[in-house]
Amino acid sequence: MALSAEFDSRTDRRVYALVAAGAAALSYDHARAFFLPFMGTLGASATPMMLDAVVFWLASAAVRQAKAGRPLPMLRFGAYAVLALTVTANALGGATWPERVFLALPAGLFGFLVEVRTRLALYQHRAAHGDDRLRVRLWLRHPVRTGRAWLWLARQSAPAFDRANAERDRLRAARDAVRLALPGRTRAARRARAGVLRELNAGRLTPAAAVAASGLLTRPAVPELHRAALMTALGASAPRTPRGHSGGRDGGNGTDTARTRRRTSRPDTASAVARLRDRHPDMTAADIAARLGITDRTVRRHLASLPAATPEPAAA
């Protein structure tokens, strides 16, 4: 049968299937005897069969979901409701209370075996993949900490929550970049800042474009921690500080700082990578990526496409 349990031996599975089939057959016979006086032969034969088929389908679906680690309480409650009707139909066929109890026993046994099958599938899945449930004793002993852990587990299992938080963080970082790039309390400054924030909140201006246009990623006076936070909020890797760069301080190589300030427009990426490698042969790919504001992978791809340089003879 489809409801055979995953026991340790084949004999256990066969015995389980045999008992479940016998309980279902006895339940059908008792329910048919109850429906026969007032529903006729056809109705008395079809109604218990329909009830058993619905119970069997709901139980099979509950078992499949339990095997996948996704138990649906709605399926189990539906199976219990239909099973309760079957048990009632079996029990009402008896004249005395002992007869009713023993007539309802096969249907109750079938429901018990279905519940055992579901529990076995759940325990097998939890033993293989771990159990994230928080026991009742934890709620009784540490209610506050258990509630926080429950909220944390709910957050980890909800990818939409993480996506919403990431979008909110990107929008917040872009707003901070706009306020820093357009400071001042004059009327013109406030109107310019409000216009940019309005486009940003409406979604017509993306957070990445707003941060890039603010100049905070290339401005020398911006601290490296702030630059790294902006890049992380936008989903990119934080740029590394190139050699000789002051990282937002006044000290450092004045030539590189002047070069950075003079650069108002950049050529295509391949030419820029080749020019930096010609000027600074010892500069690493990470330093070139930080200087140009691109990723390390892009720099390595362009470096691989460059012709191999002829090694110069060592000076005597």
N, C-alpha and C positions, 0 to 999 in steps of 0.2 A: 504493500500500500504506500501511498505517498506520505502517510503520517508515521511510517516506521521510524523508530528512534535510533539515534546514533549511539548504541550501547557498545560495550567492549567486545562482544562476540556476536556471531551471526545467529546463534540460537536465541539470544535475548531479543534481537530485532524481530525474529519470526514470531516469538511468543507474544511480543507486544502487538504486532500486526494482527495476530489471531484473536487476541482478547479484544482489541479495538473493533474488529469486524464483527465479532460475536455480540458485543455490547450494542453496536449500531443496529444489528439485525433484530435483537430482542426489543430495543427501543422502538423500532419501526413496527413490529408486530403488536406491541401493547398500545401504541398510539392508534394504529389502524382499528383495533378492537374498540377503542373509545369513540372514534369518529364514525364507525359503521352505522349505528342506529339512526343518526340524524343527517348524514351526508351521503348515504348510499355507497354502493360498491366502488364506483369510480372516484368519488370524492374522498372516501376513506383510504383508498389506495394511493391517490396522488398527493394528498396533503402531507402525510408523514414523510413521503419521499422528497417532497419539496423542502420541508423543514430540515431533513437530514442532509440534503444536498447543499443548502445554504450554510448550515453549520460546518459541513466538511470544507466548503470553499473558503469561508472565513477563517477556519482553523489553519488550512493550508497556506493562505496568504499571511497569516500571523507568524507561522513557522518560517516562511521564506524571509520575511522582514527581520525576524529575530536572528536568522543565520547571517544576514548582512549587517547586523548590529544596529538596525533602525526599527525598534519595536514601535508599532503604531497602536496606542491604546484604543483607538476607535474600532479597529478590527476585533480586538479581544472583547470589548464591550458589546459589539454587535453579535459576536458568537455567543457570549453569555446570555444576551437577551433572547435570542432564538432558542438556545439550549434550555432556558428557563421555561419557555412555552412548551417545548417537547417534554420536559420533566413534568410539567403540570398536566399535560395530556395523558402521560403515562400514569400519573398518580391518581387522576380522577376515574380511572377505569376500575379501581378497587372499591369494595363495599365498606370495608373497615380500615382503620388507620394502619394496622400492620400490613394489610394487602397493598395499600397505597404506597407505603414506604418501599416494599420489595418490588412493586411494579416500577417505581421511579428509579430504582437502583441501577438498571442498565444504562439509562440516559445519563445519570450522574456519573457513572463509571467512565462512559465515553468522554464526557466533559473533563473529568479529572485526568484522563490519559492525554487529552489534547493539551491541557495546561502543563503537564509534565513534559510533553514534547517541546512546547515552546520554551519552557525554562531550560531544558537541556541545550537547545540551540543557542539561547542567550549566554549561558555559562560557558559553552564552548567558544563562542566568539570573544567573550570578555577574557577568557584564559589566554587566547592567542593574541589579542590586540590591546589588552589592558582594560581596566575598569575605572571610569571617570566619575562614578556615582559617589555622592557624599552621604555616608550612612547617617541613620537617625541619631546614633549615639554621639556623632560629631556635632550635630545641631544642638543636642542637649548639653554637651559639655562646653563647646565654644560656639555659641550662636553667632556672634559678631564676625569672628574670623571665618567661620564656615560660610556666612553670607557673602563676605568679600571674595572667598574662593569660588563660590558659585557664580558670582558676577564675572569673575575673571575667566572661568571656563566658558561661560556664555559668550563672552567677547571673543575668545580664541576660536570658537566654532561658528562665528558669524563674519564671513569675509566682507559683507557689505558694510559692516561697522568700521572695519579697517580702511576700506576705500573712502568712506565718508570722512573719517578722521584725516586721511592723507590729503583729500581735497580741501578740507578746512584749513589744514596747516599750510598748504601751498598758497591759499588765498590770504591768510594772515601774514605770511612772509612777504607776499607781494605788496600788501598794504603798508607794511613797515618800510619796505624799500621805497615806495612812493613818498611817504612822509619824510624819509631821510633825504631823498633826492630833491624834493621840492619843499625846503624849509621856509620859514618866515610867517609872519602874521599880517602882512599887508593884504589889501583886498585882492590884488592881482595874484599873489601867491596862494591865497585861499581858494580863489576861483579856479586856478590851474589845478591845484591839488584835488578839489572836489570834482572837476571834470574827469581827471584820470581815474579817481576812485569810482565814479559813476560807471565808466566804461568797464572797469575791472569787475565791479559787482554784477553788472549785467551779463558778463561772460563774453562780451565782444572783444575784450583785451585779455589774453591769457596771462596767468601768473608768470610763466617763464619769459614771455615777451616783456612784461612790465619790469621784472628784475633785471633782464639783460639791458633794457633801455635806461634803467636808472644809473648804470655805470658802477654799481657797487662791487661787481665782480672783477673789475679791472682798475678801479681807483686805488692808488697807492696808499692813501690814508685810511683805508678800511682795514680793521684788524682781521687777522687770518681766521680767528674763531667765528667772527660774524660772517665772513665769506663762506666758511665751511658749513655753517648753519643754513645759510641761504641755499647753497648747492644741495645739501641733504634734503631740505624741505621740498625742493623742486624735483627730487628723485634722481639726481646725478651725483657722481662721486666728488668728494671735496678736492679741489685742486691743491697740489703740493706747492710749497714755497720754492721758487727757483733759486738757484745759487746766486748770491749777490743781491737778492731782493730783501728789502727791509721788513716786509710783512706789515706795513702800516706804521712803521716808525721812521724817524728822520734819518737814522744812520743807514749805511749800506752803500752800494755802488751807485754813485750819482749818474754814471753814464747810462745804466739800465733804466733808472727812474726817468731821466730825460727822454730816453728813447720811448718809454711807455707813454709818456705824456704827449709826445709829438705825433704818435701814431693815431690818426683820425680815421683811417680806413685801411682795411687789410686786403691783400690780394687773395687769390684762391689758396686753398689749404695746402695743396701739394707744393706750390711755389714757396709758400711761407716756411714749410717744413724743410725744404731743400736749402733755402737761404739761411735758416738758423743752423742747420747742420754744417754748412760751409763756413759760417762765421765762428761757430763754437763746436769743433769736432768732438770735444769731450763731454758735451751736454747730453744727458740721458733722455730717453723718450718721455719719462715723467716730467722732466723740467721743460721740455719742448711743449708738452701738452698743457702744462700750467701757464707757460708764456702765451700760447695762442688761444687758450680757453677751450680746448677740445679734449677728447678722451685719449688715454694711452693707446688703445687699440687702433684708433685712426692714425696716430703718429707712427706706430709700428707698421701699419699697412703701407703708408706712403714711403717710409724708409726702406721697406723691402723692395719697392718698385724703383728705387733710385739705382743708377749704375754703380757698381763697386768702384770705390776710389783706389787709385794706384798708390801703394805705400811709398812714402818718401824715404830716401836713405837716411840713416841715423847720422847725426852730426858727430864729427870726430872730436 
